[in-house]
Amino acid sequence: MRRSLLAFVSFGLVALASRSARAQHAPLPPEVIALDSPEGERLLSESTAKADFVRLVSTYVTQEQPTFCGVASAVTVLNALPIQQPLTELGRMYSQQSFFAETTRAVITPEQAGKTGLTLARLANALQTHPTIVELTYGSDVSLDDLRARLSKNLATADDYVIVNYQRGELGQESVGHISPLGAYHAGSDRFLVLDVARYKYPPHWVYADTLHRAMRSTDIISGKSRGFLVIKGTKVPKGPMFASPGRRPTMILGGIIAAAFFVGVGVGLLLGRLRVKPAAPDASKN
């Protein structure tokens, strides 16, 4: 009873914040339901898989930069886990600056994250420089039924959390990749609650399981692999990076080849132009 009350008190705070910023929110498509709508509130009330929501809603942060969705998602989860957070002037907590510890910077720096964001594997490696155990699953490797079963089971138990990497365009939103934690699952409507860390853009919202699955099966052009999800648990000792680093962006490789070919062609053309023998001038003595 106490846990349920805490959940709805916390939800009230999220709903209040969402409503105060609603004028700035981009519109959601009809099949996506905002958490702070009457229907969204009903789905949360009926959900039996919302153990993660109780903790996440109190640590839920807004990304501080356009490419910091992965960082904000990681901070939200790290502060919810039963681990020892770093000591700050405000107490023990992670921020989007302290997330980049010295060991984390070996995986990705704030400057790199600010330019390109984080791929799923790089986010997993960055998280494992902190006291976590991370399980990575690519969307291309999991069926809809398996996805539904695994994520709904996770959301019904405490102290392990899910972060999803998906293509927004599949949700009827702007067509970009994004990362956010999941907060709950509603079996009756087969919807997952996405705690969107771009809170200035979209409120927390419910999406169909098959839509989320499709969005996670899309290809990340930076890694060349599909998107997917992470399951994060706490541990006493950081495990360190364990996942294969992404390759170079295929479009960047192709662009480099084209650019190289272009400049080689230009160079060869200039060289031939210089070596070309000019035609001899007419012999005036023959006129």
BELJO-V454750 format. One record per backbone hydrogen bond with DSSP energy under -1.0 kcal/mol. CO is the residue of the C=O (numbers start at 0). NH is the residue of the N-H. Records with the same first field share a line. If there is no record, write none. Layout:
# BELJO-V454750
CO = NH / NH
This chain:
# BELJO-V454750
0 = 4
1 = 5
2 = 6
3 = 7
4 = 8
5 = 9
6 = 10
7 = 11
8 = 12
9 = 13
10 = 14
11 = 15
12 = 16
13 = 17
14 = 18
15 = 19
16 = 20
20 = 23
21 = 24
28 = 31
32 = 205
33 = 36
36 = 40
37 = 41
38 = 42
39 = 43
40 = 44
41 = 45
42 = 46
48 = 184
49 = 53
51 = 55
52 = 56
54 = 57
55 = 58 / 59
64 = 67
67 = 71
68 = 72
69 = 73
70 = 74
71 = 75
72 = 76
73 = 77
74 = 78
76 = 80
80 = 82
85 = 92
87 = 90
90 = 87
94 = 98
96 = 99
98 = 100
100 = 104
103 = 106 / 107
108 = 112
109 = 113
110 = 114
111 = 115
112 = 116
118 = 122
119 = 123
120 = 124
121 = 125
122 = 126
123 = 127
125 = 128
126 = 129
127 = 239
129 = 131
130 = 234
132 = 232
134 = 230
136 = 228
137 = 140
138 = 141
142 = 146
143 = 147
144 = 148
145 = 149
146 = 150
147 = 151
148 = 152
149 = 153
150 = 154
153 = 156
154 = 50 / 51
160 = 231
161 = 181
162 = 229
163 = 179
165 = 177
166 = 169
167 = 170 / 172
168 = 171
173 = 175
175 = 167
177 = 165
179 = 163
180 = 194
182 = 52
183 = 192
185 = 189 / 190
189 = 208
190 = 185
191 = 206
192 = 182
193 = 195 / 204
196 = 62 / 198
197 = 200 / 201
200 = 25
203 = 34
204 = 193
205 = 32
206 = 191
207 = 211
208 = 212
209 = 213
210 = 214
211 = 215
214 = 166
217 = 226
219 = 223
224 = 219
226 = 138
227 = 164
228 = 136
229 = 162
230 = 134
231 = 160
232 = 132
248 = 252
249 = 253
250 = 254
251 = 255
252 = 256
253 = 257
254 = 258
255 = 259
256 = 260
257 = 261
258 = 262
259 = 263
260 = 264
261 = 265
262 = 266
263 = 267
264 = 268
265 = 269
266 = 270
267 = 271
268 = 272
269 = 273
270 = 274
271 = 275
282 = 285
283 = 286
